[in-house]
């Protein structure tokens, strides 16, 4: 299982990065690059859709934390979509639910941006 | 350390490269699935092993392209699974060594995950063998 990264622009200045597969030490550099490229292109409001992610490790979490930090430094934000209980548990046990806004649907995440 | 001989042992060696961590995860998934662990417990073990291998890669490679060998040893008992992750004890310490997962330094997500997901975790350096060892134990719920 590898990682698929698909990015859409639902509206001006906003991007939704949909991930599917495994976000780990091998694949996370691709996620980081996608986030950095979007931010460098002036898109500072990001939604990362984890709905299709079957595996997420500390490297993937680190990339998301870095993306959130970089987005906020540019007056933007990074919100997450996740309804997978296994993945949500990883955010909970690491205390990251206090840092990330995690939504159940894209419409809800976009509304909060 | 198990006090008696385990019922079975499974060993695997992988290069210390990110693309091989998934191989270790698949192998441990196979081992844990054959024991009386729940689905969630098997997933916990899989994630902990992935994190342990990632720590080994960080520790060994230290930003260099040189690949070392990470050895995993699974000791299967009726009531527990012990996983040992061994890698070479480098002569010169890495630039930024991974923190000890038995402590809880801020920002050490990998260490936090391993500690929470597994029932017992300890590390050991064996200079006489030239080995750094991370040992994790998961008990089968009664």
gemmi code that builds the backbone of each chain (N, CA, C; Angstrom):
import gemmi

chains = {
    "A": [
        ("UNK", (0.854, -1.198, 0.000), (0.000, 0.000, 0.000), (0.887, 1.244, 0.000)),
        ("UNK", (0.618, 2.133, -0.898), (1.389, 3.363, -0.963), (0.487, 4.540, -0.631)),
        ("UNK", (0.903, 5.706, -0.990), (0.100, 6.891, -0.677), (-0.298, 7.621, -1.959)),
        ("UNK", (-1.567, 8.020, -2.021), (-2.059, 8.812, -3.143), (-2.380, 10.209, -2.612)),
        ("UNK", (-1.921, 11.220, -3.325), (-2.160, 12.613, -2.915), (-2.902, 13.323, -4.039)),
        ("UNK", (-4.094, 13.798, -3.744), (-4.891, 14.521, -4.754), (-5.306, 15.866, -4.175)),
        ("UNK", (-5.008, 16.923, -4.921), (-5.315, 18.268, -4.420), (-6.345, 18.956, -5.303)),
        ("UNK", (-7.326, 19.556, -4.669), (-8.368, 20.329, -5.378), (-8.411, 21.733, -4.799)),
        ("UNK", (-8.918, 22.647, -5.610), (-9.083, 24.037, -5.147), (-10.569, 24.362, -5.159)),
        ("UNK", (-11.273, 24.126, -4.073), (-12.717, 24.364, -4.064), (-13.080, 25.843, -4.172)),
        ("UNK", (-12.180, 26.710, -3.714), (-12.388, 28.152, -3.878), (-11.047, 28.874, -3.792)),
        ("UNK", (-11.047, 30.138, -4.104), (-9.830, 30.953, -4.157), (-9.069, 30.904, -2.823)),
        ("UNK", (-7.792, 30.609, -2.889), (-6.960, 30.628, -1.686), (-7.122, 29.428, -0.771)),
        ("UNK", (-7.910, 28.450, -1.223), (-8.173, 27.268, -0.399), (-7.836, 25.998, -1.180)),
        ("UNK", (-7.205, 25.061, -0.525), (-6.920, 23.766, -1.165), (-7.329, 22.627, -0.246)),
        ("UNK", (-7.852, 21.584, -0.869), (-8.160, 20.353, -0.139), (-7.194, 19.282, -0.638)),
        ("UNK", (-6.392, 18.759, 0.284), (-5.433, 17.704, -0.061), (-6.030, 16.387, 0.438)),
        ("UNK", (-6.429, 15.552, -0.499), (-7.029, 14.264, -0.119), (-5.951, 13.189, -0.159)),
        ("UNK", (-5.750, 12.540, 0.973), (-4.737, 11.482, 1.066), (-5.428, 10.132, 1.139)),
        ("UNK", (-4.842, 9.151, 0.480), (-5.356, 7.793, 0.657), (-4.179, 6.816, 0.659)),
        ("UNK", (-4.262, 5.845, 1.559), (-3.177, 4.871, 1.678), (-2.453, 5.029, 3.002)),
        ("UNK", (-1.128, 4.911, 2.964), (-0.329, 4.939, 4.185), (0.511, 6.208, 4.252)),
        ("UNK", (0.361, 6.943, 5.344), (1.165, 8.150, 5.563), (2.218, 7.798, 6.609)),
        ("UNK", (3.397, 7.432, 6.130), (4.445, 6.973, 7.059), (5.782, 7.615, 6.729)),
        ("UNK", (6.839, 7.062, 7.293), (8.173, 7.639, 7.132), (8.609, 7.651, 5.659)),
        ("UNK", (8.074, 6.729, 4.878), (8.441, 6.650, 3.461), (7.656, 7.649, 2.615)),
        ("UNK", (6.372, 7.783, 2.894), (5.503, 8.591, 2.020), (5.303, 10.026, 2.506)),
        ("UNK", (5.558, 10.282, 3.779), (5.253, 11.614, 4.328), (6.002, 12.768, 3.648)),
        ("UNK", (7.230, 12.555, 3.151), (7.877, 13.674, 2.440), (7.041, 14.210, 1.278)),
        ("UNK", (6.232, 13.340, 0.654), (5.368, 13.803, -0.451), (4.275, 14.723, 0.075)),
        ("UNK", (3.742, 14.395, 1.236), (2.698, 15.253, 1.828), (3.303, 16.609, 2.188)),
        ("UNK", (4.470, 16.554, 2.780), (5.146, 17.795, 3.172), (5.393, 18.680, 1.950)),
        ("UNK", (5.875, 18.059, 0.882), (6.167, 18.829, -0.325), (4.908, 19.481, -0.883)),
        ("UNK", (3.802, 18.739, -0.879), (2.541, 19.273, -1.390), (2.096, 20.487, -0.566)),
        ("UNK", (2.186, 20.354, 0.758), (1.782, 21.461, 1.636), (2.687, 22.673, 1.420)),
        ("UNK", (3.990, 22.433, 1.371), (4.946, 23.535, 1.196), (4.714, 24.230, -0.154)),
        ("UNK", (4.481, 23.438, -1.196), (4.247, 24.028, -2.529), (3.002, 24.910, -2.519)),
        ("UNK", (1.933, 24.433, -1.899), (0.689, 25.220, -1.850), (0.915, 26.518, -1.082)),
        ("UNK", (1.566, 26.420, 0.061), (1.808, 27.625, 0.867), (2.693, 28.612, 0.106)),
        ("UNK", (3.719, 28.094, -0.581), (4.603, 28.975, -1.348), (3.890, 29.606, -2.536)),
        ("UNK", (2.782, 28.990, -2.978), (2.003, 29.546, -4.084), (0.861, 30.431, -3.584)),
        ("UNK", (0.921, 30.797, -2.320), (-0.056, 31.747, -1.786), (-1.356, 31.131, -1.321)),
        ("UNK", (-1.414, 29.813, -1.273), (-2.631, 29.158, -0.780), (-2.377, 28.791, 0.681)),
        ("UNK", (-2.967, 29.566, 1.560), (-2.646, 29.436, 2.985), (-3.745, 28.772, 3.801)),
        ("UNK", (-4.873, 28.495, 3.167), (-5.963, 27.820, 3.874), (-6.092, 26.407, 3.325)),
        ("UNK", (-5.713, 25.460, 4.163), (-5.611, 24.076, 3.703), (-6.529, 23.157, 4.501)),
        ("UNK", (-7.063, 22.187, 3.775), (-7.806, 21.111, 4.424), (-7.119, 19.807, 4.010)),
        ("UNK", (-6.729, 19.014, 4.968), (-6.138, 17.710, 4.645), (-7.185, 16.644, 4.977)),
        ("UNK", (-7.593, 15.956, 3.935), (-8.633, 14.931, 4.073), (-7.977, 13.575, 4.327)),
        ("UNK", (-8.136, 13.075, 5.545), (-7.517, 11.808, 5.936), (-8.491, 10.630, 5.816)),
        ("UNK", (-9.634, 10.875, 5.192), (-10.677, 9.837, 5.120), (-10.129, 8.527, 4.539)),
        ("UNK", (-9.278, 8.644, 3.538), (-8.774, 7.438, 2.873), (-7.471, 6.918, 3.455)),
        ("UNK", (-7.001, 7.513, 4.559), (-5.727, 7.082, 5.142), (-5.948, 5.865, 6.034)),
        ("UNK", (-5.218, 4.820, 5.745), (-5.362, 3.575, 6.506), (-4.279, 3.414, 7.567)),
        ("UNK", (-3.224, 4.187, 7.416), (-2.121, 4.086, 8.380), (-1.471, 5.458, 8.501)),
        ("UNK", (-1.262, 5.887, 9.724), (-0.631, 7.190, 9.973), (0.356, 7.017, 11.113)),
        ("UNK", (1.610, 7.415, 10.898), (2.596, 7.281, 11.969), (3.073, 8.654, 12.440)),
        ("UNK", (4.070, 8.650, 13.318), (4.535, 9.915, 13.903), (5.139, 10.837, 12.851)),
        ("UNK", (5.694, 10.261, 11.794), (6.258, 11.101, 10.738), (5.139, 11.864, 10.028)),
        ("UNK", (4.035, 11.144, 9.755), (2.879, 11.799, 9.133), (2.299, 12.870, 10.038)),
        ("UNK", (2.217, 12.552, 11.336), (1.727, 13.549, 12.289), (2.638, 14.773, 12.290)),
        ("UNK", (3.939, 14.528, 12.252), (4.906, 15.627, 12.257), (4.744, 16.542, 11.056)),
        ("UNK", (4.472, 15.949, 9.909), (4.275, 16.745, 8.688), (3.013, 17.607, 8.824)),
        ("UNK", (1.962, 17.038, 9.393), (0.716, 17.804, 9.577), (0.930, 18.937, 10.583)),
        ("UNK", (1.679, 18.667, 11.645), (1.965, 19.715, 12.635), (2.772, 20.843, 11.981)),
        ("UNK", (3.776, 20.453, 11.189), (4.586, 21.449, 10.478), (3.744, 22.261, 9.522)),
        ("UNK", (2.826, 21.599, 8.841), (1.938, 22.299, 7.893), (1.033, 23.283, 8.601)),
        ("UNK", (0.509, 22.882, 9.742), (-0.359, 23.777, 10.524), (0.427, 25.008, 10.975)),
        ("UNK", (1.644, 24.762, 11.450), (2.483, 25.864, 11.933), (2.804, 26.842, 10.792)),
        ("UNK", (3.204, 26.279, 9.650), (3.556, 27.138, 8.513), (2.344, 27.917, 8.017)),
        ("UNK", (1.191, 27.258, 7.973), (-0.033, 27.934, 7.500), (-0.398, 29.078, 8.439)),
        ("UNK", (-0.316, 28.839, 9.737), (-0.683, 29.895, 10.706), (0.309, 31.051, 10.672)),
        ("UNK", (1.573, 30.751, 10.386), (2.571, 31.827, 10.253), (2.217, 32.767, 9.113)),
        ("UNK", (1.429, 32.244, 8.155), (1.016, 33.059, 7.000), (-0.436, 33.519, 7.143)),
        ("UNK", (-0.914, 33.524, 8.363), (-2.316, 33.902, 8.641), (-3.307, 32.956, 7.979)),
        ("UNK", (-2.868, 31.762, 7.750), (-3.775, 30.766, 7.194), (-4.144, 29.743, 8.255)),
        ("UNK", (-4.566, 28.576, 7.790), (-4.936, 27.521, 8.737), (-4.863, 26.164, 8.026)),
        ("UNK", (-4.834, 25.113, 8.810), (-4.870, 23.755, 8.257), (-5.856, 22.958, 9.091)),
        ("UNK", (-6.896, 22.497, 8.423), (-7.914, 21.716, 9.122), (-7.899, 20.282, 8.585)),
        ("UNK", (-8.381, 19.386, 9.392), (-8.354, 17.973, 9.011), (-9.767, 17.427, 8.861)),
        ("UNK", (-9.896, 16.456, 7.973), (-11.134, 15.678, 7.878), (-10.750, 14.237, 8.207)),
        ("UNK", (-11.467, 13.662, 9.163), (-11.180, 12.271, 9.518), (-12.379, 11.648, 10.209)),
        ("UNK", (-12.768, 10.482, 9.741), (-13.847, 9.764, 10.425), (-13.436, 8.325, 10.764)),
        ("UNK", (-12.132, 8.054, 10.567), (-11.607, 6.726, 10.867), (-11.218, 6.671, 12.350)),
        ("UNK", (-11.858, 5.801, 13.098), (-11.635, 5.764, 14.545), (-10.201, 5.408, 14.910)),
        ("UNK", (-9.575, 4.548, 14.119), (-8.189, 4.176, 14.389), (-7.276, 5.404, 14.264)),
        ("UNK", (-7.492, 6.159, 13.189), (-6.657, 7.345, 12.964), (-6.965, 8.413, 14.018)),
        ("UNK", (-8.238, 8.577, 14.332), (-8.617, 9.558, 15.362), (-7.972, 9.205, 16.706)),
        ("UNK", (-7.884, 7.920, 16.979), (-7.281, 7.483, 18.246), (-5.818, 7.925, 18.340)),
        ("UNK", (-5.113, 7.896, 17.217), (-3.707, 8.312, 17.215), (-3.597, 9.800, 17.588)),
        ("UNK", (-4.536, 10.605, 17.070), (-4.538, 12.025, 17.438), (-4.865, 12.188, 18.922)),
        ("UNK", (-5.758, 11.359, 19.407), (-6.174, 11.479, 20.812), (-5.050, 11.093, 21.768)),
        ("UNK", (-4.388, 9.961, 21.514), (-3.379, 9.498, 22.478), (-2.116, 10.352, 22.450)),
        ("UNK", (-1.915, 11.076, 21.357), (-0.750, 11.967, 21.301), (-1.119, 13.387, 21.744)),
        ("UNK", (-2.375, 13.586, 22.088), (-2.814, 14.913, 22.550), (-3.014, 15.918, 21.443)),
        ("UNK", (-2.971, 15.456, 20.201), (-3.043, 16.392, 19.073), (-4.460, 16.846, 18.739)),
        ("UNK", (-5.458, 16.257, 19.390), (-6.831, 16.748, 19.177), (-6.982, 18.153, 19.759)),
        ("UNK", (-6.039, 18.515, 20.644), (-6.090, 19.870, 21.219), (-5.514, 20.900, 20.245)),
        ("UNK", (-4.737, 20.440, 19.303), (-4.063, 21.351, 18.380), (-4.814, 21.467, 17.055)),
        ("UNK", (-5.316, 20.326, 16.586), (-5.979, 20.309, 15.271), (-7.491, 20.432, 15.392)),
        ("UNK", (-8.069, 21.121, 14.409), (-9.523, 21.086, 14.230), (-9.808, 19.905, 13.314)),
        ("UNK", (-10.484, 18.919, 13.838), (-10.765, 17.718, 13.054), (-12.260, 17.653, 12.780)),
        ("UNK", (-12.602, 17.576, 11.496), (-14.009, 17.583, 11.086), (-14.390, 16.258, 10.440)),
        ("UNK", (-15.701, 16.030, 10.407), (-16.200, 14.781, 9.844), (-16.438, 14.867, 8.347)),
        ("UNK", (-16.594, 16.085, 7.829), (-16.885, 16.213, 6.395), (-16.157, 17.421, 5.808)),
        ("UNK", (-16.011, 17.399, 4.487), (-15.330, 18.500, 3.804), (-16.125, 19.796, 3.948)),
        ("UNK", (-17.444, 19.696, 3.815), (-18.255, 20.911, 3.899), (-18.100, 21.576, 5.270)),
        ("UNK", (-18.033, 20.745, 6.303), (-17.868, 21.287, 7.665), (-16.496, 21.942, 7.815)),
        ("UNK", (-15.462, 21.296, 7.282), (-14.105, 21.854, 7.389), (-13.988, 23.165, 6.622)),
        ("UNK", (-14.562, 23.204, 5.417), (-14.473, 24.422, 4.594), (-15.245, 25.572, 5.245)),
        ("UNK", (-16.340, 25.241, 5.866), (-17.157, 26.253, 6.522), (-16.377, 26.934, 7.649)),
        ("UNK", (-15.497, 26.158, 8.332), (-14.754, 26.690, 9.481), (-13.478, 27.416, 9.077)),
        ("UNK", (-13.080, 27.322, 7.818), (-11.823, 27.959, 7.406), (-11.963, 29.475, 7.361)),
    ],
    "B": [
        ("UNK", (12.671, -9.566, 29.480), (13.199, -10.782, 28.845), (12.354, -11.986, 29.278)),
        ("UNK", (11.877, -12.770, 28.327), (11.075, -13.931, 28.693), (11.883, -14.887, 29.566)),
        ("UNK", (11.214, -15.455, 30.587), (11.924, -16.338, 31.508), (12.051, -17.741, 30.938)),
        ("UNK", (11.140, -18.108, 30.075), (11.191, -19.444, 29.482), (11.310, -19.321, 27.974)),
        ("UNK", (11.623, -20.451, 27.361), (11.762, -20.450, 25.908), (10.399, -20.154, 25.270)),
        ("UNK", (10.362, -19.223, 24.303), (9.069, -18.905, 23.685), (8.533, -20.083, 22.880)),
        ("UNK", (7.222, -20.045, 22.638), (6.590, -21.103, 21.842), (7.105, -21.079, 20.407)),
        ("UNK", (7.363, -19.886, 19.935), (7.868, -19.743, 18.560), (8.612, -18.429, 18.430)),
        ("UNK", (9.492, -18.375, 17.444), (10.243, -17.148, 17.185), (10.166, -16.824, 15.703)),
        ("UNK", (10.059, -15.559, 15.410), (10.102, -15.112, 14.018), (11.133, -13.999, 13.945)),
        ("UNK", (12.024, -14.080, 12.979), (13.050, -13.052, 12.835), (12.994, -12.445, 11.438)),
        ("UNK", (13.313, -11.184, 11.388), (13.304, -10.459, 10.107), (14.400, -9.402, 10.142)),
        ("UNK", (15.104, -9.277, 9.036), (16.094, -8.206, 8.910), (15.685, -7.301, 7.766)),
        ("UNK", (15.756, -5.995, 8.002), (15.447, -5.046, 6.918), (16.565, -4.005, 6.843)),
        ("UNK", (16.779, -3.449, 5.658), (17.732, -2.330, 5.568), (17.150, -1.108, 6.282)),
        ("UNK", (18.004, -0.282, 6.825), (17.511, 0.902, 7.552), (17.134, 2.002, 6.555)),
        ("UNK", (16.125, 1.681, 5.749), (15.638, 2.645, 4.752), (14.118, 2.761, 4.890)),
        ("UNK", (13.574, 3.970, 4.721), (12.140, 4.178, 4.936), (11.237, 3.230, 4.149)),
        ("UNK", (11.636, 2.866, 2.942), (10.770, 2.031, 2.103), (10.613, 0.608, 2.641)),
        ("UNK", (11.464, 0.215, 3.595), (11.373, -1.147, 4.133), (10.600, -1.230, 5.455)),
        ("UNK", (10.229, -0.083, 6.001), (9.472, -0.106, 7.267), (8.122, -0.802, 7.052)),
        ("UNK", (7.530, -0.584, 5.889), (6.257, -1.249, 5.578), (6.389, -2.763, 5.543)),
        ("UNK", (7.551, -3.260, 5.175), (7.793, -4.713, 5.164), (7.756, -5.256, 6.597)),
        ("UNK", (8.397, -4.523, 7.503), (8.388, -4.939, 8.916), (6.966, -4.897, 9.470)),
        ("UNK", (6.201, -3.886, 9.081), (4.813, -3.775, 9.575), (3.965, -4.943, 9.079)),
        ("UNK", (4.167, -5.302, 7.826), (3.405, -6.433, 7.275), (3.745, -7.737, 8.003)),
        ("UNK", (5.043, -7.904, 8.266), (5.475, -9.133, 8.944), (4.878, -9.222, 10.341)),
        ("UNK", (4.904, -8.114, 11.075), (4.387, -8.153, 12.454), (2.869, -8.302, 12.452)),
        ("UNK", (2.238, -7.783, 11.410), (0.790, -7.973, 11.276), (0.477, -9.463, 11.163)),
        ("UNK", (1.288, -10.172, 10.408), (1.102, -11.609, 10.252), (1.324, -12.358, 11.545)),
        ("UNK", (2.367, -11.958, 12.276), (2.672, -12.636, 13.545), (1.566, -12.368, 14.565)),
        ("UNK", (1.223, -11.112, 14.768), (0.241, -10.742, 15.808), (-1.147, -11.288, 15.486)),
        ("UNK", (-1.461, -11.383, 14.199), (-2.788, -11.882, 13.803), (-2.963, -13.358, 14.151)),
        ("UNK", (-1.848, -14.067, 14.333), (-1.924, -15.488, 14.667), (-2.043, -15.712, 16.171)),
        ("UNK", (-2.034, -14.633, 16.911), (-2.185, -14.742, 18.367), (-3.579, -14.260, 18.766)),
        ("UNK", (-3.887, -14.336, 20.039), (-5.242, -14.005, 20.489), (-5.388, -12.514, 20.803)),
        ("UNK", (-4.867, -11.696, 19.917), (-5.033, -10.252, 20.077), (-6.287, -9.801, 19.340)),
        ("UNK", (-6.891, -8.720, 19.841), (-8.027, -8.125, 19.137), (-7.507, -7.372, 17.918)),
        ("UNK", (-8.427, -6.967, 17.060), (-8.053, -6.193, 15.875), (-7.304, -4.930, 16.287)),
        ("UNK", (-7.829, -4.219, 17.293), (-7.193, -2.971, 17.729), (-5.804, -3.224, 18.301)),
        ("UNK", (-5.649, -4.319, 19.021), (-4.339, -4.633, 19.596), (-3.323, -4.961, 18.495)),
        ("UNK", (-3.779, -5.672, 17.482), (-2.880, -5.979, 16.354), (-2.447, -4.675, 15.679)),
        ("UNK", (-3.379, -3.760, 15.511), (-3.051, -2.471, 14.900), (-2.088, -1.676, 15.781)),
        ("UNK", (-2.273, -1.754, 17.099), (-1.354, -1.072, 18.028), (0.065, -1.619, 17.873)),
        ("UNK", (0.175, -2.933, 17.792), (1.492, -3.569, 17.664), (2.136, -3.170, 16.336)),
        ("UNK", (1.322, -3.166, 15.290), (1.838, -2.793, 13.964), (2.391, -1.367, 13.982)),
        ("UNK", (1.645, -0.460, 14.598), (2.095, 0.933, 14.646), (3.355, 1.058, 15.510)),
        ("UNK", (3.387, 0.358, 16.641), (4.564, 0.435, 17.524), (5.818, -0.077, 16.814)),
        ("UNK", (5.682, -1.151, 16.057), (6.839, -1.689, 15.326), (7.283, -0.714, 14.235)),
        ("UNK", (6.323, -0.131, 13.552), (6.661, 0.889, 12.547), (7.430, 2.046, 13.172)),
        ("UNK", (6.964, 2.471, 14.341), (7.637, 3.579, 15.031), (9.040, 3.168, 15.477)),
        ("UNK", (9.169, 1.954, 15.971), (10.484, 1.480, 16.422), (11.471, 1.436, 15.250)),
        ("UNK", (10.998, 0.975, 14.104), (11.878, 0.923, 12.922), (12.240, 2.336, 12.460)),
        ("UNK", (11.265, 3.232, 12.504), (11.529, 4.620, 12.096), (12.571, 5.252, 13.018)),
        ("UNK", (12.459, 4.965, 14.310), (13.452, 5.481, 15.269), (14.837, 4.932, 14.950)),
        ("UNK", (14.871, 3.644, 14.595), (16.160, 3.025, 14.259), (16.780, 3.705, 13.038)),
        ("UNK", (15.938, 3.977, 12.056), (16.447, 4.626, 10.841), (16.992, 6.008, 11.180)),
        ("UNK", (16.246, 6.766, 11.977), (16.711, 8.100, 12.390), (18.040, 7.993, 13.131)),
        ("UNK", (18.105, 7.014, 13.992), (19.274, 6.839, 14.839), (20.488, 6.422, 14.011)),
        ("UNK", (20.266, 5.485, 13.103), (21.381, 4.907, 12.353), (21.857, 5.815, 11.236)),
        ("UNK", (20.905, 6.356, 10.499), (21.299, 7.074, 9.299), (21.751, 8.493, 9.598)),
        ("UNK", (21.094, 9.132, 10.576), (21.534, 10.471, 10.991), (21.762, 11.406, 9.824)),
        ("UNK", (20.918, 11.296, 8.800), (21.035, 12.187, 7.655), (21.964, 11.667, 6.572)),
        ("UNK", (22.594, 10.519, 6.800), (23.461, 9.960, 5.767), (22.682, 8.930, 4.952)),
        ("UNK", (23.225, 8.598, 3.806), (22.535, 7.649, 2.925), (22.938, 6.202, 3.225)),
        ("UNK", (23.888, 6.039, 4.108), (24.385, 4.686, 4.393), (23.302, 3.845, 5.071)),
        ("UNK", (23.083, 2.636, 4.545), (22.058, 1.773, 5.129), (22.702, 0.739, 6.044)),
        ("UNK", (22.112, 0.581, 7.197), (22.524, -0.462, 8.124), (21.420, -1.517, 8.122)),
        ("UNK", (21.544, -2.473, 9.021), (20.517, -3.516, 9.100), (19.780, -3.424, 10.427)),
        ("UNK", (18.459, -3.458, 10.337), (17.611, -3.493, 11.535), (17.099, -4.924, 11.652)),
        ("UNK", (17.284, -5.510, 12.835), (16.845, -6.892, 13.037), (15.677, -6.923, 14.015)),
        ("UNK", (14.613, -7.559, 13.582), (13.438, -7.726, 14.447), (13.337, -9.179, 14.864)),
        ("UNK", (13.091, -9.370, 16.151), (12.928, -10.726, 16.668), (11.628, -10.759, 17.454)),
        ("UNK", (10.718, -11.616, 17.042), (9.415, -11.734, 17.705), (9.407, -13.028, 18.508)),
        ("UNK", (9.192, -12.900, 19.803), (9.125, -14.067, 20.685), (7.661, -14.275, 21.043)),
        ("UNK", (7.109, -15.375, 20.564), (5.678, -15.624, 20.699), (5.421, -16.568, 21.872)),
        ("UNK", (4.663, -16.073, 22.832), (4.246, -16.894, 23.966), (2.727, -16.949, 23.986)),
        ("UNK", (2.200, -17.826, 24.830), (0.738, -17.985, 24.888), (0.057, -16.694, 25.325)),
        ("UNK", (0.716, -15.967, 26.230), (0.045, -14.796, 26.800), (0.705, -13.476, 26.446)),
        ("UNK", (1.728, -13.502, 25.620), (2.390, -12.243, 25.280), (3.228, -12.365, 24.005)),
        ("UNK", (3.440, -11.209, 23.416), (4.338, -11.104, 22.264), (5.445, -10.123, 22.643)),
        ("UNK", (6.674, -10.591, 22.546), (7.829, -9.726, 22.810), (8.514, -9.437, 21.481)),
        ("UNK", (8.750, -8.170, 21.233), (9.400, -7.793, 19.977), (10.691, -7.054, 20.303)),
        ("UNK", (11.779, -7.575, 19.789), (13.074, -6.921, 19.984), (13.504, -6.303, 18.660)),
        ("UNK", (13.858, -5.045, 18.718), (14.347, -4.344, 17.528), (15.807, -4.001, 17.791)),
        ("UNK", (16.677, -4.656, 17.040), (18.117, -4.490, 17.263), (18.726, -3.760, 16.085)),
        ("UNK", (19.630, -2.844, 16.412), (20.428, -2.253, 15.334), (21.825, -1.980, 15.843)),
        ("UNK", (22.766, -1.761, 14.922), (24.159, -1.619, 15.355), (24.340, -0.418, 16.283)),
        ("UNK", (25.168, -0.600, 17.267), (25.558, 0.487, 18.158), (26.687, 1.228, 17.453)),
        ("UNK", (26.377, 2.417, 16.975), (27.354, 3.136, 16.174), (28.519, 3.614, 17.041)),
        ("UNK", (29.720, 3.595, 16.434), (30.907, 4.030, 17.179), (30.829, 5.523, 17.478)),
        ("UNK", (30.443, 6.289, 16.446), (30.265, 7.721, 16.695), (28.769, 7.977, 16.832)),
        ("UNK", (28.357, 8.675, 17.883), (26.924, 8.879, 18.090), (26.312, 9.691, 16.961)),
        ("UNK", (25.022, 9.417, 16.625), (24.371, 10.201, 15.584), (24.251, 11.657, 16.015)),
        ("UNK", (24.072, 12.525, 15.033), (24.046, 13.962, 15.320), (22.892, 14.311, 16.262)),
        ("UNK", (21.737, 13.739, 15.959), (20.570, 14.010, 16.802), (19.946, 12.673, 17.199)),
        ("UNK", (20.471, 12.057, 18.254), (19.938, 10.745, 18.627), (18.480, 10.835, 19.042)),
        ("UNK", (17.718, 9.790, 18.688), (16.325, 9.740, 19.103), (16.258, 9.616, 20.612)),
        ("UNK", (15.323, 10.319, 21.214), (15.211, 10.212, 22.674), (14.805, 8.807, 23.087)),
        ("UNK", (15.146, 8.477, 24.317), (14.764, 7.190, 24.881), (13.242, 7.110, 24.977)),
        ("UNK", (12.605, 6.105, 24.368), (11.143, 6.050, 24.391), (10.571, 5.774, 25.773)),
        ("UNK", (11.429, 5.398, 26.723), (10.898, 5.165, 28.065), (10.738, 6.484, 28.821)),
        ("UNK", (11.339, 7.559, 28.276), (11.085, 8.869, 28.849), (10.032, 9.554, 27.982)),
        ("UNK", (9.586, 10.698, 28.404), (8.517, 11.340, 27.647), (8.858, 12.788, 27.352)),
        ("UNK", (9.878, 13.002, 26.531), (10.236, 14.371, 26.211), (9.187, 14.997, 25.300)),
        ("UNK", (9.032, 16.297, 25.460), (8.036, 16.997, 24.664), (8.382, 16.882, 23.183)),
        ("UNK", (7.406, 16.572, 22.384), (7.616, 16.519, 20.949), (8.041, 15.160, 20.441)),
        ("UNK", (8.313, 14.225, 21.317), (8.732, 12.900, 20.882), (7.494, 12.033, 20.638)),
        ("UNK", (6.839, 12.284, 19.522), (5.589, 11.584, 19.224), (5.801, 10.087, 19.088)),
        ("UNK", (6.920, 9.736, 18.468), (7.221, 8.323, 18.262), (7.331, 7.586, 19.597)),
        ("UNK", (8.079, 8.190, 20.533), (8.244, 7.590, 21.847), (6.933, 7.515, 22.609)),
        ("UNK", (6.130, 8.561, 22.476), (4.819, 8.579, 23.139), (3.962, 7.430, 22.618)),
        ("UNK", (3.944, 7.271, 21.311), (3.122, 6.214, 20.712), (3.577, 4.828, 21.181)),
        ("UNK", (4.879, 4.582, 21.132), (5.380, 3.258, 21.526), (5.009, 2.962, 22.976)),
        ("UNK", (5.193, 3.954, 23.832), (4.908, 3.751, 25.263), (3.430, 3.470, 25.524)),
        ("UNK", (2.576, 4.177, 24.792), (1.139, 4.012, 25.030), (0.610, 2.724, 24.400)),
        ("UNK", (1.118, 2.400, 23.230), (0.561, 1.267, 22.489), (1.009, -0.084, 23.044)),
        ("UNK", (2.193, -0.114, 23.640), (2.705, -1.387, 24.142), (2.629, -1.422, 25.671)),
        ("UNK", (2.632, -2.626, 26.230), (2.495, -2.758, 27.682), (3.818, -2.535, 28.408)),
        ("UNK", (4.906, -2.959, 27.796), (6.230, -2.751, 28.401), (7.191, -2.309, 27.305)),
        ("UNK", (8.053, -1.355, 27.640), (9.049, -0.879, 26.679), (10.351, -0.629, 27.434)),
        ("UNK", (11.450, -1.126, 26.919), (12.737, -0.730, 27.490), (13.811, -0.764, 26.423)),
        ("UNK", (14.860, -0.035, 26.689), (15.972, 0.006, 25.735), (17.247, -0.430, 26.452)),
        ("UNK", (18.173, -0.906, 25.668), (19.415, -1.404, 26.247), (20.526, -1.252, 25.221)),
        ("UNK", (21.681, -0.890, 25.694), (22.847, -0.873, 24.810), (23.781, -1.988, 25.250)),
        ("UNK", (24.207, -2.786, 24.299), (25.121, -3.894, 24.594), (26.425, -3.679, 23.837)),
        ("UNK", (27.324, -2.898, 24.450), (28.576, -2.563, 23.754), (29.364, -3.803, 23.360)),
        ("UNK", (29.290, -4.854, 24.215), (30.069, -6.060, 23.915), (29.583, -6.745, 22.633)),
        ("UNK", (28.299, -6.557, 22.318), (27.738, -7.131, 21.083), (27.633, -6.078, 19.981)),
        ("UNK", (27.888, -4.826, 20.349), (27.749, -3.737, 19.380), (26.304, -3.527, 18.964)),
        ("UNK", (25.388, -3.699, 19.927), (23.963, -3.685, 19.594), (23.201, -2.674, 20.454)),
        ("UNK", (22.276, -1.962, 19.814), (21.280, -1.153, 20.515), (19.964, -1.912, 20.405)),
        ("UNK", (19.308, -2.118, 21.538), (18.117, -2.963, 21.566), (16.927, -2.201, 22.135)),
        ("UNK", (15.801, -2.270, 21.423), (14.521, -1.769, 21.941), (13.612, -2.978, 22.093)),
        ("UNK", (13.125, -3.187, 23.309), (12.278, -4.345, 23.558), (10.879, -3.880, 23.933)),
        ("UNK", (9.880, -4.474, 23.283), (8.484, -4.099, 23.540), (7.694, -5.377, 23.810)),
        ("UNK", (6.782, -5.282, 24.759), (5.951, -6.444, 25.093), (4.478, -6.050, 25.040)),
        ("UNK", (3.673, -6.911, 24.444), (2.217, -6.748, 24.466), (1.623, -8.033, 25.029)),
        ("UNK", (0.805, -7.879, 26.045), (0.168, -9.045, 26.674), (-1.197, -9.311, 26.048)),
        ("UNK", (-1.510, -10.562, 25.926), (-2.842, -10.951, 25.455), (-3.819, -10.738, 26.609)),
        ("UNK", (-4.901, -10.017, 26.337), (-5.897, -9.755, 27.389), (-6.540, -11.062, 27.829)),
        ("UNK", (-6.787, -11.192, 29.130), (-7.378, -12.446, 29.629), (-8.889, -12.394, 29.510)),
    ],
}
model = gemmi.Model(1)
for chain_id, residues in chains.items():
    chain = gemmi.Chain(chain_id)
    for i, (resn, *xyz) in enumerate(residues, 1):
        res = gemmi.Residue()
        res.name, res.seqid = resn, gemmi.SeqId(i, " ")
        for name, pos in zip(("N", "CA", "C"), xyz):
            atom = gemmi.Atom()
            atom.name, atom.element = name, gemmi.Element(name[0])
            atom.pos, atom.b_iso = gemmi.Position(*pos), 0.0
            res.add_atom(atom)
        chain.add_residue(res)
    model.add_chain(chain)
structure = gemmi.Structure()
structure.add_model(model)
structure.setup_entities()
